[in-house]
Amino acid sequence: MKYFNEAIAQFNERKDEIYKLYESNDLLDAGYIKSTIRFLDNFYETINDPKKRIREFQYPCRSDGTGNVVIMGLDKN
C-alpha cells in the first residue's frame, strides 16, 4: 500500500480543483454533475479510509490473497 501514498496525496492536494472542474462547468448536464460528484465523494472516502483503501486496492491482488480479480457476470466457461 505504500506505493499508493504518493498518488493519494496528489489526489487530495487537487481535490478542490477536481470538484470545480465539474461544479463550474456550464456545458455539463446537472444530473451528470451530480452523479460525478457522488462518484468523487465515494472515491475520496475510499482513499482516505485505511480499511476501505486496503479492501479496495490491496485485496484481491495480494499474493497471499485469492490472486484473482472477480468480474461479476463473466461466464466462467
Buried (B, 14 or more C-beta within 10 A) or exposed (E): EEEBEEEBEEBEEEBEEBBEBBEEEEEBEEEEBEEBEEEBEEBBEBBEEEEEBEEEBEEEEEEEEEEEEEEEEEEEE
